[in-house]
């Protein structure tokens, strides 16, 4: 019995030794991209910018805090602006060449419409997929993401009535501090 236990432990030793220690440094990120509102398939209709702070909780899970802004024109220079803050749960599959992930988020959004149209605050939820690639080892990562963002506002105004946006972004992440 003892021999079987030793053989089993030796069999798992290389796999355990090959795993790199988890990098728990905060990752500072910046992404930019396009917003496709509702059912309009026009990637030039809106622009978005996102700043994020992300940290690994364990080998498969990250937490991310983000703040951002976007503007939608609806093809008529409508100038509908949003500012938002949120928190995301990121489920990561860390593999050698890249880190594909699924992201689920909740946050608050403030919308500012042109003069004469109501502005206000609302809650949003998002669901998406993405990937992260190492450009310079332990220094710079490329991040690409596609999300669906749904706002729960009910204002009876164009673009502000329970809208759903496709959010497509690309950007970079950098770890803060020295690697442990």
C-alpha positions in Angstrom: 0.0 0.0 0.0 2.8 2.4 0.9 4.5 1.6 -2.4 1.4 2.5 -4.4 1.1 5.8 -2.5 4.8 6.7 -3.2 4.3 5.8 -6.9 1.1 8.0 -7.1 2.9 10.9 -5.5 5.9 10.6 -7.8 3.5 10.5 -10.8 1.9 13.8 -9.8 5.1 15.6 -8.8 6.1 16.7 -12.3 2.7 18.2 -13.0 2.7 20.1 -9.7 6.3 21.3 -10.2 5.6 22.5 -13.8 2.8 24.9 -12.7 4.1 28.4 -12.3 3.2 30.2 -9.1 0.1 32.4 -9.4 0.8 36.0 -10.2 -1.4 37.9 -7.7 -0.2 41.4 -8.7 -2.9 44.0 -9.7 -3.1 44.5 -13.5 -3.7 48.0 -14.7 -5.6 48.0 -18.0 -6.7 50.4 -20.7 -9.0 49.4 -23.6 -10.8 51.2 -26.4 -13.3 50.0 -29.0 -16.7 50.3 -30.5 -20.2 50.1 -29.2 -23.0 48.6 -31.4 -26.3 49.8 -29.9 -29.4 47.6 -29.9 -29.9 46.0 -33.3 -28.0 48.6 -35.4 -25.0 46.7 -37.0 -22.9 49.8 -37.5 -19.5 49.6 -35.6 -18.9 53.3 -36.3 -22.0 54.4 -34.3 -20.3 54.5 -30.9 -16.9 54.7 -29.2 -15.9 53.4 -25.8 -12.9 53.7 -23.4 -12.3 51.5 -20.3 -9.8 51.7 -17.5 -9.5 48.6 -15.3 -7.8 47.1 -12.2 -7.7 43.3 -12.2 -6.3 40.7 -9.8 -6.2 36.9 -9.7 -8.1 35.4 -6.8 -6.9 31.9 -7.6 -5.8 29.9 -10.7 -9.2 30.2 -12.4 -10.8 33.3 -11.1 -10.1 37.1 -11.2 -11.9 40.1 -9.9 -11.9 43.3 -11.9 -12.9 46.9 -11.2 -13.5 49.2 -14.1 -14.5 52.7 -15.0 -15.3 54.0 -18.5 -17.1 56.2 -20.9 -18.8 55.9 -24.2 -20.6 58.1 -26.7 -23.4 57.0 -29.1 -24.4 59.0 -32.2 -27.1 56.7 -33.8 -26.0 58.0 -37.2 -27.5 61.5 -36.5 -24.8 63.0 -34.2 -27.1 62.4 -31.2 -24.2 62.7 -28.7 -25.6 60.4 -26.0 -22.8 60.0 -23.4 -22.4 57.4 -20.7 -20.0 57.1 -17.8 -19.9 53.9 -15.8 -18.2 52.0 -13.0 -18.5 48.3 -12.4 -17.1 45.1 -10.9 -16.5 42.0 -13.0 -16.0 38.3 -12.1 -13.6 36.8 -14.6 -13.4 33.0 -15.1 -10.0 32.3 -16.7 -8.6 29.2 -18.4 -4.9 29.9 -18.1 -3.1 28.0 -20.9 0.5 28.3 -22.2 -0.1 30.7 -25.2 -3.0 32.7 -24.0 -5.7 33.2 -21.3 -9.2 32.8 -22.7 -11.9 33.9 -20.3 -15.6 34.5 -19.6 -16.6 37.8 -17.8 -19.8 38.6 -15.9 -20.3 42.2 -14.6 -22.6 44.5 -12.7 -22.3 48.3 -12.4 -23.8 51.7 -12.4 -24.1 53.9 -15.4 -24.9 57.7 -15.8 -26.3 58.9 -19.0 -26.1 62.4 -20.3 -28.3 63.2 -23.3 -28.4 66.3 -25.5 -30.2 69.4 -24.1 -33.9 69.0 -23.6 -33.7 65.2 -23.1 -33.7 63.6 -19.6 -30.4 62.4 -18.1 -29.9 60.1 -15.1 -28.5 57.0 -13.5 -29.2 53.3 -14.0 -27.8 49.8 -13.3 -26.3 47.6 -16.0 -25.3 43.9 -16.3 -22.8 42.5 -18.8 -21.7 39.1 -20.1 -18.8 38.5 -22.4 -15.8 36.5 -23.6 -12.2 37.5 -24.2 -8.6 36.6 -24.4 -5.3 37.8 -23.1 -1.9 37.3 -24.7 1.6 38.0 -23.3 3.4 40.5 -25.5 6.5 41.1 -23.3 6.9 38.5 -20.6 5.6 39.6 -17.2 5.3 43.2 -18.4 2.7 43.8 -21.2 -0.4 41.8 -22.2 -2.8 42.3 -25.2 -6.4 42.0 -24.2 -9.4 41.6 -26.6 -13.0 41.3 -25.5 -16.6 41.1 -26.7 -19.4 41.8 -24.3 -23.2 42.3 -24.3 -24.1 45.1 -21.9 -27.8 45.5 -20.9 -29.0 48.7 -19.1 -32.1 48.5 -17.0 -33.2 52.1 -17.4 -36.8 52.8 -18.4 -37.0 56.4 -19.7 -39.1 56.2 -22.9 -36.3 58.0 -24.8 -34.3 57.0 -27.8 -31.4 54.8 -26.8 -32.3 54.9 -23.1 -35.1 52.4 -22.7 -33.6 49.1 -21.5 -30.9 49.1 -24.1 -28.5 46.3 -25.0 -25.1 47.2 -26.5 -22.5 45.0 -28.1 -19.1 46.2 -26.6 -16.0 45.3 -28.6 -12.7 46.4 -27.1 -8.9 45.9 -27.5 -6.2 47.1 -25.2 -3.3 46.5 -22.9 -2.7 45.3 -19.4 0.4 45.8 -17.2 1.2 44.3 -13.8 1.8 46.7 -11.0 4.9 46.0 -8.9 7.5 43.2 -9.0 6.7 39.6 -9.6 6.5 37.6 -6.4 
